[in-house]
């Protein structure tokens, strides 16, 4: 019984994942031809900017922690 339930659960998870992937692909297919060419360039820049900001925040956080340790 447990094996049957586990198998059904695995199938349901698989179908959910497959359905969401299929829906995403359909959404891409419905988009105009010019939109995908413009979207990745802007998206890549935003991602790079976000990564740079994240690194800066981490560096600041590390510096603050070092200062706290020096004060102790």
CHARMM internal coordinates of N, CA and C (Angstrom, degrees):
IC EDIT
DIST 1 N 1 CA 1.4528
DIST 1 CA 1 C 1.5256
ANGL 1 N 1 CA 1 C 110.63
DIST 1 C 2 N 1.3441
ANGL 1 CA 1 C 2 N 115.93
DIHE 1 N 1 CA 1 C 2 N -43.02
DIST 2 N 2 CA 1.4579
ANGL 1 C 2 N 2 CA 119.47
DIHE 1 CA 1 C 2 N 2 CA 179.62
DIST 2 CA 2 C 1.5195
ANGL 2 N 2 CA 2 C 110.57
DIHE 1 C 2 N 2 CA 2 C -64.11
DIST 2 C 3 N 1.3264
ANGL 2 CA 2 C 3 N 116.19
DIHE 2 N 2 CA 2 C 3 N -39.09
DIST 3 N 3 CA 1.4607
ANGL 2 C 3 N 3 CA 120.32
DIHE 2 CA 2 C 3 N 3 CA -179.80
DIST 3 CA 3 C 1.5284
ANGL 3 N 3 CA 3 C 110.55
DIHE 2 C 3 N 3 CA 3 C -64.28
DIST 3 C 4 N 1.3123
ANGL 3 CA 3 C 4 N 116.04
DIHE 3 N 3 CA 3 C 4 N -39.90
DIST 4 N 4 CA 1.4535
ANGL 3 C 4 N 4 CA 120.65
DIHE 3 CA 3 C 4 N 4 CA 179.08
DIST 4 CA 4 C 1.5291
ANGL 4 N 4 CA 4 C 110.63
DIHE 3 C 4 N 4 CA 4 C -64.36
DIST 4 C 5 N 1.3231
ANGL 4 CA 4 C 5 N 116.57
DIHE 4 N 4 CA 4 C 5 N -45.31
DIST 5 N 5 CA 1.4615
ANGL 4 C 5 N 5 CA 120.38
DIHE 4 CA 4 C 5 N 5 CA 179.11
DIST 5 CA 5 C 1.5292
ANGL 5 N 5 CA 5 C 111.01
DIHE 4 C 5 N 5 CA 5 C -64.35
DIST 5 C 6 N 1.3239
ANGL 5 CA 5 C 6 N 116.56
DIHE 5 N 5 CA 5 C 6 N -40.22
DIST 6 N 6 CA 1.4590
ANGL 5 C 6 N 6 CA 120.22
DIHE 5 CA 5 C 6 N 6 CA 178.61
DIST 6 CA 6 C 1.5310
ANGL 6 N 6 CA 6 C 110.38
DIHE 5 C 6 N 6 CA 6 C -64.09
DIST 6 C 7 N 1.3109
ANGL 6 CA 6 C 7 N 117.15
DIHE 6 N 6 CA 6 C 7 N -40.23
DIST 7 N 7 CA 1.4603
ANGL 6 C 7 N 7 CA 120.95
DIHE 6 CA 6 C 7 N 7 CA 179.03
DIST 7 CA 7 C 1.5248
ANGL 7 N 7 CA 7 C 110.73
DIHE 6 C 7 N 7 CA 7 C -65.53
DIST 7 C 8 N 1.3186
ANGL 7 CA 7 C 8 N 117.00
DIHE 7 N 7 CA 7 C 8 N -43.39
DIST 8 N 8 CA 1.4613
ANGL 7 C 8 N 8 CA 120.55
DIHE 7 CA 7 C 8 N 8 CA 178.54
DIST 8 CA 8 C 1.5279
ANGL 8 N 8 CA 8 C 111.07
DIHE 7 C 8 N 8 CA 8 C -63.60
DIST 8 C 9 N 1.3091
ANGL 8 CA 8 C 9 N 116.22
DIHE 8 N 8 CA 8 C 9 N -41.04
DIST 9 N 9 CA 1.4609
ANGL 8 C 9 N 9 CA 120.97
DIHE 8 CA 8 C 9 N 9 CA 178.53
DIST 9 CA 9 C 1.5317
ANGL 9 N 9 CA 9 C 109.61
DIHE 8 C 9 N 9 CA 9 C -62.01
DIST 9 C 10 N 1.3249
ANGL 9 CA 9 C 10 N 117.28
DIHE 9 N 9 CA 9 C 10 N -44.74
DIST 10 N 10 CA 1.4647
ANGL 9 C 10 N 10 CA 121.35
DIHE 9 CA 9 C 10 N 10 CA 179.67
DIST 10 CA 10 C 1.5234
ANGL 10 N 10 CA 10 C 111.11
DIHE 9 C 10 N 10 CA 10 C -62.59
DIST 10 C 11 N 1.3167
ANGL 10 CA 10 C 11 N 116.94
DIHE 10 N 10 CA 10 C 11 N -40.58
DIST 11 N 11 CA 1.4616
ANGL 10 C 11 N 11 CA 120.72
DIHE 10 CA 10 C 11 N 11 CA 178.48
DIST 11 CA 11 C 1.5202
ANGL 11 N 11 CA 11 C 110.44
DIHE 10 C 11 N 11 CA 11 C -64.78
DIST 11 C 12 N 1.3169
ANGL 11 CA 11 C 12 N 117.55
DIHE 11 N 11 CA 11 C 12 N -42.98
DIST 12 N 12 CA 1.4629
ANGL 11 C 12 N 12 CA 120.73
DIHE 11 CA 11 C 12 N 12 CA 179.69
DIST 12 CA 12 C 1.5233
ANGL 12 N 12 CA 12 C 111.16
DIHE 11 C 12 N 12 CA 12 C -63.17
DIST 12 C 13 N 1.3262
ANGL 12 CA 12 C 13 N 117.43
DIHE 12 N 12 CA 12 C 13 N -42.33
DIST 13 N 13 CA 1.4668
ANGL 12 C 13 N 13 CA 120.88
DIHE 12 CA 12 C 13 N 13 CA 177.72
DIST 13 CA 13 C 1.5238
ANGL 13 N 13 CA 13 C 109.51
DIHE 12 C 13 N 13 CA 13 C -62.69
DIST 13 C 14 N 1.3195
ANGL 13 CA 13 C 14 N 116.88
DIHE 13 N 13 CA 13 C 14 N -44.19
DIST 14 N 14 CA 1.4632
ANGL 13 C 14 N 14 CA 120.98
DIHE 13 CA 13 C 14 N 14 CA 178.75
DIST 14 CA 14 C 1.5157
ANGL 14 N 14 CA 14 C 112.67
DIHE 13 C 14 N 14 CA 14 C -60.90
DIST 14 C 15 N 1.3165
ANGL 14 CA 14 C 15 N 116.54
DIHE 14 N 14 CA 14 C 15 N -43.37
DIST 15 N 15 CA 1.4604
ANGL 14 C 15 N 15 CA 120.34
DIHE 14 CA 14 C 15 N 15 CA 179.16
DIST 15 CA 15 C 1.5306
ANGL 15 N 15 CA 15 C 111.51
DIHE 14 C 15 N 15 CA 15 C -66.23
DIST 15 C 16 N 1.3168
ANGL 15 CA 15 C 16 N 116.55
DIHE 15 N 15 CA 15 C 16 N -37.79
DIST 16 N 16 CA 1.4634
ANGL 15 C 16 N 16 CA 120.18
DIHE 15 CA 15 C 16 N 16 CA 177.93
DIST 16 CA 16 C 1.5093
ANGL 16 N 16 CA 16 C 110.43
DIHE 15 C 16 N 16 CA 16 C -62.54
DIST 16 C 17 N 1.3317
ANGL 16 CA 16 C 17 N 116.20
DIHE 16 N 16 CA 16 C 17 N -47.05
DIST 17 N 17 CA 1.4577
ANGL 16 C 17 N 17 CA 120.64
DIHE 16 CA 16 C 17 N 17 CA 179.52
DIST 17 CA 17 C 1.5251
ANGL 17 N 17 CA 17 C 110.87
DIHE 16 C 17 N 17 CA 17 C -63.08
DIST 17 C 18 N 1.3173
ANGL 17 CA 17 C 18 N 116.97
DIHE 17 N 17 CA 17 C 18 N -44.98
DIST 18 N 18 CA 1.4626
ANGL 17 C 18 N 18 CA 121.20
DIHE 17 CA 17 C 18 N 18 CA -179.41
DIST 18 CA 18 C 1.5320
ANGL 18 N 18 CA 18 C 110.44
DIHE 17 C 18 N 18 CA 18 C -63.59
DIST 18 C 19 N 1.3140
ANGL 18 CA 18 C 19 N 117.00
DIHE 18 N 18 CA 18 C 19 N -39.71
DIST 19 N 19 CA 1.4615
ANGL 18 C 19 N 19 CA 120.37
DIHE 18 CA 18 C 19 N 19 CA 179.49
DIST 19 CA 19 C 1.5092
ANGL 19 N 19 CA 19 C 112.43
DIHE 18 C 19 N 19 CA 19 C -65.49
DIST 19 C 20 N 1.3173
ANGL 19 CA 19 C 20 N 117.64
DIHE 19 N 19 CA 19 C 20 N -42.27
DIST 20 N 20 CA 1.4581
ANGL 19 C 20 N 20 CA 120.17
DIHE 19 CA 19 C 20 N 20 CA -179.96
DIST 20 CA 20 C 1.5220
ANGL 20 N 20 CA 20 C 110.60
DIHE 19 C 20 N 20 CA 20 C -68.06
DIST 20 C 21 N 1.3149
ANGL 20 CA 20 C 21 N 117.21
DIHE 20 N 20 CA 20 C 21 N -37.13
DIST 21 N 21 CA 1.4649
ANGL 20 C 21 N 21 CA 120.89
DIHE 20 CA 20 C 21 N 21 CA 177.35
DIST 21 CA 21 C 1.5231
ANGL 21 N 21 CA 21 C 110.21
DIHE 20 C 21 N 21 CA 21 C -65.42
DIST 21 C 22 N 1.3102
ANGL 21 CA 21 C 22 N 116.21
DIHE 21 N 21 CA 21 C 22 N -43.85
DIST 22 N 22 CA 1.4669
ANGL 21 C 22 N 22 CA 120.90
DIHE 21 CA 21 C 22 N 22 CA 179.32
DIST 22 CA 22 C 1.5280
ANGL 22 N 22 CA 22 C 110.13
DIHE 21 C 22 N 22 CA 22 C -62.33
DIST 22 C 23 N 1.3159
ANGL 22 CA 22 C 23 N 117.50
DIHE 22 N 22 CA 22 C 23 N -41.66
DIST 23 N 23 CA 1.4590
ANGL 22 C 23 N 23 CA 121.21
DIHE 22 CA 22 C 23 N 23 CA -179.60
DIST 23 CA 23 C 1.5297
ANGL 23 N 23 CA 23 C 110.45
DIHE 22 C 23 N 23 CA 23 C -64.27
DIST 23 C 24 N 1.3181
ANGL 23 CA 23 C 24 N 116.87
DIHE 23 N 23 CA 23 C 24 N -39.03
DIST 24 N 24 CA 1.4627
ANGL 23 C 24 N 24 CA 120.31
DIHE 23 CA 23 C 24 N 24 CA 178.69
DIST 24 CA 24 C 1.5224
ANGL 24 N 24 CA 24 C 110.73
DIHE 23 C 24 N 24 CA 24 C -65.21
DIST 24 C 25 N 1.3128
ANGL 24 CA 24 C 25 N 116.74
DIHE 24 N 24 CA 24 C 25 N -40.30
DIST 25 N 25 CA 1.4635
ANGL 24 C 25 N 25 CA 120.81
DIHE 24 CA 24 C 25 N 25 CA 178.12
DIST 25 CA 25 C 1.5288
ANGL 25 N 25 CA 25 C 110.69
DIHE 24 C 25 N 25 CA 25 C -65.54
DIST 25 C 26 N 1.3063
ANGL 25 CA 25 C 26 N 117.17
DIHE 25 N 25 CA 25 C 26 N -40.09
DIST 26 N 26 CA 1.4600
ANGL 25 C 26 N 26 CA 120.85
DIHE 25 CA 25 C 26 N 26 CA 178.38
DIST 26 CA 26 C 1.5226
ANGL 26 N 26 CA 26 C 110.35
DIHE 25 C 26 N 26 CA 26 C -63.25
DIST 26 C 27 N 1.3164
ANGL 26 CA 26 C 27 N 116.55
DIHE 26 N 26 CA 26 C 27 N -39.22
DIST 27 N 27 CA 1.4575
ANGL 26 C 27 N 27 CA 120.97
DIHE 26 CA 26 C 27 N 27 CA 179.87
DIST 27 CA 27 C 1.5304
ANGL 27 N 27 CA 27 C 109.85
DIHE 26 C 27 N 27 CA 27 C -63.37
DIST 27 C 28 N 1.3342
ANGL 27 CA 27 C 28 N 116.58
DIHE 27 N 27 CA 27 C 28 N -40.51
DIST 28 N 28 CA 1.4632
ANGL 27 C 28 N 28 CA 120.66
DIHE 27 CA 27 C 28 N 28 CA 178.36
DIST 28 CA 28 C 1.5256
ANGL 28 N 28 CA 28 C 110.52
DIHE 27 C 28 N 28 CA 28 C -64.69
DIST 28 C 29 N 1.3219
ANGL 28 CA 28 C 29 N 116.52
DIHE 28 N 28 CA 28 C 29 N -38.38
DIST 29 N 29 CA 1.4558
ANGL 28 C 29 N 29 CA 120.62
DIHE 28 CA 28 C 29 N 29 CA -178.06
DIST 29 CA 29 C 1.5276
ANGL 29 N 29 CA 29 C 111.13
DIHE 28 C 29 N 29 CA 29 C -68.11
DIST 29 C 30 N 1.3269
ANGL 29 CA 29 C 30 N 117.29
DIHE 29 N 29 CA 29 C 30 N -31.87
DIST 30 N 30 CA 1.4583
ANGL 29 C 30 N 30 CA 121.41
DIHE 29 CA 29 C 30 N 30 CA -178.46
DIST 30 CA 30 C 1.5208
ANGL 30 N 30 CA 30 C 112.68
DIHE 29 C 30 N 30 CA 30 C -77.96
DIST 30 C 31 N 1.3245
ANGL 30 CA 30 C 31 N 117.90
DIHE 30 N 30 CA 30 C 31 N -17.89
DIST 31 N 31 CA 1.4624
ANGL 30 C 31 N 31 CA 121.50
DIHE 30 CA 30 C 31 N 31 CA -177.31
DIST 31 CA 31 C 1.5255
ANGL 31 N 31 CA 31 C 110.13
DIHE 30 C 31 N 31 CA 31 C -69.37
DIST 31 C 32 N 1.3318
ANGL 31 CA 31 C 32 N 117.09
DIHE 31 N 31 CA 31 C 32 N 150.36
DIST 32 N 32 CA 1.4644
ANGL 31 C 32 N 32 CA 120.09
DIHE 31 CA 31 C 32 N 32 CA 177.20
DIST 32 CA 32 C 1.5298
ANGL 32 N 32 CA 32 C 110.71
DIHE 31 C 32 N 32 CA 32 C -64.01
DIST 32 C 33 N 1.3295
ANGL 32 CA 32 C 33 N 116.13
DIHE 32 N 32 CA 32 C 33 N 157.26
DIST 33 N 33 CA 1.4642
ANGL 32 C 33 N 33 CA 121.19
DIHE 32 CA 32 C 33 N 33 CA -176.00
DIST 33 CA 33 C 1.5229
ANGL 33 N 33 CA 33 C 112.13
DIHE 32 C 33 N 33 CA 33 C -65.97
DIST 33 C 34 N 1.3151
ANGL 33 CA 33 C 34 N 120.05
DIHE 33 N 33 CA 33 C 34 N -33.69
DIST 34 N 34 CA 1.4546
ANGL 33 C 34 N 34 CA 122.63
DIHE 33 CA 33 C 34 N 34 CA -176.88
DIST 34 CA 34 C 1.5302
ANGL 34 N 34 CA 34 C 111.96
DIHE 33 C 34 N 34 CA 34 C -75.60
DIST 34 C 35 N 1.3067
ANGL 34 CA 34 C 35 N 118.20
DIHE 34 N 34 CA 34 C 35 N -28.94
DIST 35 N 35 CA 1.4627
ANGL 34 C 35 N 35 CA 121.37
DIHE 34 CA 34 C 35 N 35 CA -175.73
DIST 35 CA 35 C 1.5290
ANGL 35 N 35 CA 35 C 113.58
DIHE 34 C 35 N 35 CA 35 C -63.75
DIST 35 C 36 N 1.3235
ANGL 35 CA 35 C 36 N 121.10
DIHE 35 N 35 CA 35 C 36 N -45.18
DIST 36 N 36 CA 1.4600
ANGL 35 C 36 N 36 CA 119.06
DIHE 35 CA 35 C 36 N 36 CA -179.16
DIST 36 CA 36 C 1.5239
ANGL 36 N 36 CA 36 C 113.74
DIHE 35 C 36 N 36 CA 36 C -62.97
DIST 36 C 37 N 1.3230
ANGL 36 CA 36 C 37 N 118.11
DIHE 36 N 36 CA 36 C 37 N -31.92
DIST 37 N 37 CA 1.4566
ANGL 36 C 37 N 37 CA 120.49
DIHE 36 CA 36 C 37 N 37 CA 179.85
DIST 37 CA 37 C 1.5170
ANGL 37 N 37 CA 37 C 110.66
DIHE 36 C 37 N 37 CA 37 C -67.74
DIST 37 C 38 N 1.3155
ANGL 37 CA 37 C 38 N 117.94
DIHE 37 N 37 CA 37 C 38 N -36.94
DIST 38 N 38 CA 1.4638
ANGL 37 C 38 N 38 CA 121.22
DIHE 37 CA 37 C 38 N 38 CA -177.94
DIST 38 CA 38 C 1.5266
ANGL 38 N 38 CA 38 C 111.71
DIHE 37 C 38 N 38 CA 38 C -82.44
DIST 38 C 39 N 1.3004
ANGL 38 CA 38 C 39 N 118.18
DIHE 38 N 38 CA 38 C 39 N -33.63
DIST 39 N 39 CA 1.4611
ANGL 38 C 39 N 39 CA 121.22
DIHE 38 CA 38 C 39 N 39 CA -174.15
DIST 39 CA 39 C 1.5218
ANGL 39 N 39 CA 39 C 113.81
DIHE 38 C 39 N 39 CA 39 C -66.04
DIST 39 C 40 N 1.3365
ANGL 39 CA 39 C 40 N 121.77
DIHE 39 N 39 CA 39 C 40 N -46.06
DIST 40 N 40 CA 1.4566
ANGL 39 C 40 N 40 CA 119.66
DIHE 39 CA 39 C 40 N 40 CA -177.12
DIST 40 CA 40 C 1.5224
ANGL 40 N 40 CA 40 C 113.71
DIHE 39 C 40 N 40 CA 40 C -62.77
DIST 40 C 41 N 1.3265
ANGL 40 CA 40 C 41 N 118.32
DIHE 40 N 40 CA 40 C 41 N -37.04
DIST 41 N 41 CA 1.4577
ANGL 40 C 41 N 41 CA 120.19
DIHE 40 CA 40 C 41 N 41 CA -178.56
DIST 41 CA 41 C 1.5230
ANGL 41 N 41 CA 41 C 110.26
DIHE 40 C 41 N 41 CA 41 C -62.41
DIST 41 C 42 N 1.3287
ANGL 41 CA 41 C 42 N 117.49
DIHE 41 N 41 CA 41 C 42 N -47.36
DIST 42 N 42 CA 1.4552
ANGL 41 C 42 N 42 CA 120.59
DIHE 41 CA 41 C 42 N 42 CA 178.48
DIST 42 CA 42 C 1.5055
ANGL 42 N 42 CA 42 C 111.61
DIHE 41 C 42 N 42 CA 42 C -67.99
DIST 42 C 43 N 1.3187
ANGL 42 CA 42 C 43 N 116.82
DIHE 42 N 42 CA 42 C 43 N -38.03
DIST 43 N 43 CA 1.4600
ANGL 42 C 43 N 43 CA 121.14
DIHE 42 CA 42 C 43 N 43 CA 179.98
DIST 43 CA 43 C 1.5099
ANGL 43 N 43 CA 43 C 112.02
DIHE 42 C 43 N 43 CA 43 C -66.04
DIST 43 C 44 N 1.3246
ANGL 43 CA 43 C 44 N 116.94
DIHE 43 N 43 CA 43 C 44 N -38.13
DIST 44 N 44 CA 1.4612
ANGL 43 C 44 N 44 CA 120.43
DIHE 43 CA 43 C 44 N 44 CA 179.48
DIST 44 CA 44 C 1.5140
ANGL 44 N 44 CA 44 C 110.76
DIHE 43 C 44 N 44 CA 44 C -65.94
DIST 44 C 45 N 1.3085
ANGL 44 CA 44 C 45 N 117.17
DIHE 44 N 44 CA 44 C 45 N -40.14
DIST 45 N 45 CA 1.4620
ANGL 44 C 45 N 45 CA 120.26
DIHE 44 CA 44 C 45 N 45 CA 179.02
DIST 45 CA 45 C 1.5246
ANGL 45 N 45 CA 45 C 109.88
DIHE 44 C 45 N 45 CA 45 C -64.21
DIST 45 C 46 N 1.2950
ANGL 45 CA 45 C 46 N 116.45
DIHE 45 N 45 CA 45 C 46 N -42.94
DIST 46 N 46 CA 1.4561
ANGL 45 C 46 N 46 CA 119.74
DIHE 45 CA 45 C 46 N 46 CA 179.61
DIST 46 CA 46 C 1.5101
ANGL 46 N 46 CA 46 C 110.67
DIHE 45 C 46 N 46 CA 46 C -62.71
DIST 46 C 47 N 1.3354
ANGL 46 CA 46 C 47 N 116.89
DIHE 46 N 46 CA 46 C 47 N -41.57
DIST 47 N 47 CA 1.4538
ANGL 46 C 47 N 47 CA 120.53
DIHE 46 CA 46 C 47 N 47 CA 179.66
DIST 47 CA 47 C 1.5186
ANGL 47 N 47 CA 47 C 110.48
DIHE 46 C 47 N 47 CA 47 C -63.02
DIST 47 C 48 N 1.3332
ANGL 47 CA 47 C 48 N 116.74
DIHE 47 N 47 CA 47 C 48 N -43.04
DIST 48 N 48 CA 1.4601
ANGL 47 C 48 N 48 CA 120.41
DIHE 47 CA 47 C 48 N 48 CA 179.98
DIST 48 CA 48 C 1.5200
ANGL 48 N 48 CA 48 C 110.71
DIHE 47 C 48 N 48 CA 48 C -65.16
DIST 48 C 49 N 1.3244
ANGL 48 CA 48 C 49 N 116.53
DIHE 48 N 48 CA 48 C 49 N -40.58
DIST 49 N 49 CA 1.4600
ANGL 48 C 49 N 49 CA 120.14
DIHE 48 CA 48 C 49 N 49 CA 178.33
DIST 49 CA 49 C 1.5276
ANGL 49 N 49 CA 49 C 110.38
DIHE 48 C 49 N 49 CA 49 C -64.51
DIST 49 C 50 N 1.3150
ANGL 49 CA 49 C 50 N 117.26
DIHE 49 N 49 CA 49 C 50 N -41.33
DIST 50 N 50 CA 1.4575
ANGL 49 C 50 N 50 CA 120.62
DIHE 49 CA 49 C 50 N 50 CA 179.20
DIST 50 CA 50 C 1.5220
ANGL 50 N 50 CA 50 C 110.70
DIHE 49 C 50 N 50 CA 50 C -63.35
DIST 50 C 51 N 1.3443
ANGL 50 CA 50 C 51 N 116.53
DIHE 50 N 50 CA 50 C 51 N -41.53
DIST 51 N 51 CA 1.4554
ANGL 50 C 51 N 51 CA 120.16
DIHE 50 CA 50 C 51 N 51 CA 178.93
DIST 51 CA 51 C 1.5165
ANGL 51 N 51 CA 51 C 110.76
DIHE 50 C 51 N 51 CA 51 C -63.08
DIST 51 C 52 N 1.3404
ANGL 51 CA 51 C 52 N 117.00
DIHE 51 N 51 CA 51 C 52 N -41.65
DIST 52 N 52 CA 1.4609
ANGL 51 C 52 N 52 CA 121.07
DIHE 51 CA 51 C 52 N 52 CA 179.66
DIST 52 CA 52 C 1.5296
ANGL 52 N 52 CA 52 C 110.46
DIHE 51 C 52 N 52 CA 52 C -63.81
DIST 52 C 53 N 1.3231
ANGL 52 CA 52 C 53 N 116.52
DIHE 52 N 52 CA 52 C 53 N -43.30
DIST 53 N 53 CA 1.4651
ANGL 52 C 53 N 53 CA 120.19
DIHE 52 CA 52 C 53 N 53 CA 178.70
DIST 53 CA 53 C 1.5228
ANGL 53 N 53 CA 53 C 111.04
DIHE 52 C 53 N 53 CA 53 C -63.93
DIST 53 C 54 N 1.3086
ANGL 53 CA 53 C 54 N 116.20
DIHE 53 N 53 CA 53 C 54 N -39.07
DIST 54 N 54 CA 1.4563
ANGL 53 C 54 N 54 CA 120.70
DIHE 53 CA 53 C 54 N 54 CA 179.70
DIST 54 CA 54 C 1.5240
ANGL 54 N 54 CA 54 C 110.38
DIHE 53 C 54 N 54 CA 54 C -63.81
DIST 54 C 55 N 1.3284
ANGL 54 CA 54 C 55 N 116.75
DIHE 54 N 54 CA 54 C 55 N -42.19
DIST 55 N 55 CA 1.4600
ANGL 54 C 55 N 55 CA 120.94
DIHE 54 CA 54 C 55 N 55 CA 178.57
DIST 55 CA 55 C 1.5189
ANGL 55 N 55 CA 55 C 110.78
DIHE 54 C 55 N 55 CA 55 C -63.88
DIST 55 C 56 N 1.3306
ANGL 55 CA 55 C 56 N 116.86
DIHE 55 N 55 CA 55 C 56 N -40.85
DIST 56 N 56 CA 1.4632
ANGL 55 C 56 N 56 CA 120.93
DIHE 55 CA 55 C 56 N 56 CA 178.59
DIST 56 CA 56 C 1.5255
ANGL 56 N 56 CA 56 C 110.46
DIHE 55 C 56 N 56 CA 56 C -63.03
DIST 56 C 57 N 1.3202
ANGL 56 CA 56 C 57 N 116.68
DIHE 56 N 56 CA 56 C 57 N -43.18
DIST 57 N 57 CA 1.4704
ANGL 56 C 57 N 57 CA 119.75
DIHE 56 CA 56 C 57 N 57 CA 179.02
DIST 57 CA 57 C 1.5166
ANGL 57 N 57 CA 57 C 111.29
DIHE 56 C 57 N 57 CA 57 C -62.54
DIST 57 C 58 N 1.3391
ANGL 57 CA 57 C 58 N 116.31
DIHE 57 N 57 CA 57 C 58 N -41.23
DIST 58 N 58 CA 1.4591
ANGL 57 C 58 N 58 CA 119.91
DIHE 57 CA 57 C 58 N 58 CA 178.88
DIST 58 CA 58 C 1.5192
ANGL 58 N 58 CA 58 C 110.47
DIHE 57 C 58 N 58 CA 58 C -63.46
DIST 58 C 59 N 1.3349
ANGL 58 CA 58 C 59 N 116.38
DIHE 58 N 58 CA 58 C 59 N -42.05
DIST 59 N 59 CA 1.4654
ANGL 58 C 59 N 59 CA 120.28
DIHE 58 CA 58 C 59 N 59 CA -179.76
DIST 59 CA 59 C 1.5278
ANGL 59 N 59 CA 59 C 110.31
DIHE 58 C 59 N 59 CA 59 C -63.04
DIST 59 C 60 N 1.3213
ANGL 59 CA 59 C 60 N 117.18
DIHE 59 N 59 CA 59 C 60 N -42.96
DIST 60 N 60 CA 1.4637
ANGL 59 C 60 N 60 CA 120.96
DIHE 59 CA 59 C 60 N 60 CA 178.01
DIST 60 CA 60 C 1.5183
ANGL 60 N 60 CA 60 C 111.02
DIHE 59 C 60 N 60 CA 60 C -62.65
DIST 60 C 61 N 1.3205
ANGL 60 CA 60 C 61 N 116.05
DIHE 60 N 60 CA 60 C 61 N -41.22
DIST 61 N 61 CA 1.4612
ANGL 60 C 61 N 61 CA 120.70
DIHE 60 CA 60 C 61 N 61 CA -179.37
DIST 61 CA 61 C 1.5191
ANGL 61 N 61 CA 61 C 110.32
DIHE 60 C 61 N 61 CA 61 C -63.64
DIST 61 C 62 N 1.3243
ANGL 61 CA 61 C 62 N 116.66
DIHE 61 N 61 CA 61 C 62 N -41.93
DIST 62 N 62 CA 1.4631
ANGL 61 C 62 N 62 CA 121.11
DIHE 61 CA 61 C 62 N 62 CA 179.83
DIST 62 CA 62 C 1.5261
ANGL 62 N 62 CA 62 C 109.66
DIHE 61 C 62 N 62 CA 62 C -64.05
DIST 62 C 63 N 1.3368
ANGL 62 CA 62 C 63 N 117.23
DIHE 62 N 62 CA 62 C 63 N -42.44
DIST 63 N 63 CA 1.4627
ANGL 62 C 63 N 63 CA 121.08
DIHE 62 CA 62 C 63 N 63 CA 179.10
DIST 63 CA 63 C 1.5323
ANGL 63 N 63 CA 63 C 110.74
DIHE 62 C 63 N 63 CA 63 C -61.85
DIST 63 C 64 N 1.3382
ANGL 63 CA 63 C 64 N 116.94
DIHE 63 N 63 CA 63 C 64 N -42.03
DIST 64 N 64 CA 1.4605
ANGL 63 C 64 N 64 CA 120.62
DIHE 63 CA 63 C 64 N 64 CA 178.99
DIST 64 CA 64 C 1.5243
ANGL 64 N 64 CA 64 C 110.77
DIHE 63 C 64 N 64 CA 64 C -62.55
DIST 64 C 65 N 1.3260
ANGL 64 CA 64 C 65 N 116.23
DIHE 64 N 64 CA 64 C 65 N -43.12
DIST 65 N 65 CA 1.4629
ANGL 64 C 65 N 65 CA 120.10
DIHE 64 CA 64 C 65 N 65 CA 179.58
DIST 65 CA 65 C 1.5233
ANGL 65 N 65 CA 65 C 110.96
DIHE 64 C 65 N 65 CA 65 C -64.07
DIST 65 C 66 N 1.3252
ANGL 65 CA 65 C 66 N 116.93
DIHE 65 N 65 CA 65 C 66 N -39.20
DIST 66 N 66 CA 1.4618
ANGL 65 C 66 N 66 CA 120.41
DIHE 65 CA 65 C 66 N 66 CA 178.55
DIST 66 CA 66 C 1.5233
ANGL 66 N 66 CA 66 C 110.72
DIHE 65 C 66 N 66 CA 66 C -64.42
DIST 66 C 67 N 1.3284
ANGL 66 CA 66 C 67 N 117.22
DIHE 66 N 66 CA 66 C 67 N -40.52
DIST 67 N 67 CA 1.4592
ANGL 66 C 67 N 67 CA 121.17
DIHE 66 CA 66 C 67 N 67 CA 178.34
DIST 67 CA 67 C 1.5302
ANGL 67 N 67 CA 67 C 110.59
DIHE 66 C 67 N 67 CA 67 C -63.97
DIST 67 C 68 N 1.3378
ANGL 67 CA 67 C 68 N 116.11
DIHE 67 N 67 CA 67 C 68 N -40.80
DIST 68 N 68 CA 1.4707
ANGL 67 C 68 N 68 CA 120.15
DIHE 67 CA 67 C 68 N 68 CA 178.82
DIST 68 CA 68 C 1.5237
ANGL 68 N 68 CA 68 C 110.15
DIHE 67 C 68 N 68 CA 68 C -62.07
DIST 68 C 69 N 1.3287
ANGL 68 CA 68 C 69 N 116.66
DIHE 68 N 68 CA 68 C 69 N -42.74
DIST 69 N 69 CA 1.4536
ANGL 68 C 69 N 69 CA 120.63
DIHE 68 CA 68 C 69 N 69 CA 179.59
DIST 69 CA 69 C 1.5267
ANGL 69 N 69 CA 69 C 111.60
DIHE 68 C 69 N 69 CA 69 C -65.58
DIST 69 C 70 N 1.3104
ANGL 69 CA 69 C 70 N 118.04
DIHE 69 N 69 CA 69 C 70 N -36.63
DIST 70 N 70 CA 1.4653
ANGL 69 C 70 N 70 CA 122.00
DIHE 69 CA 69 C 70 N 70 CA 178.91
DIST 70 CA 70 C 1.5262
ANGL 70 N 70 CA 70 C 110.80
DIHE 69 C 70 N 70 CA 70 C -66.93
DIST 70 C 71 N 1.3249
ANGL 70 CA 70 C 71 N 117.04
DIHE 70 N 70 CA 70 C 71 N -36.60
DIST 71 N 71 CA 1.4546
ANGL 70 C 71 N 71 CA 121.20
DIHE 70 CA 70 C 71 N 71 CA 179.01
DIST 71 CA 71 C 1.5149
ANGL 71 N 71 CA 71 C 111.89
DIHE 70 C 71 N 71 CA 71 C -66.46
DIST 71 C 72 N 1.3120
ANGL 71 CA 71 C 72 N 117.00
DIHE 71 N 71 CA 71 C 72 N -31.93
DIST 72 N 72 CA 1.4658
ANGL 71 C 72 N 72 CA 120.54
DIHE 71 CA 71 C 72 N 72 CA -178.30
DIST 72 CA 72 C 1.4929
ANGL 72 N 72 CA 72 C 107.40
DIHE 71 C 72 N 72 CA 72 C -75.19
END
COOR INIT
IC SEED 1 N 1 CA 1 C
IC BUILD
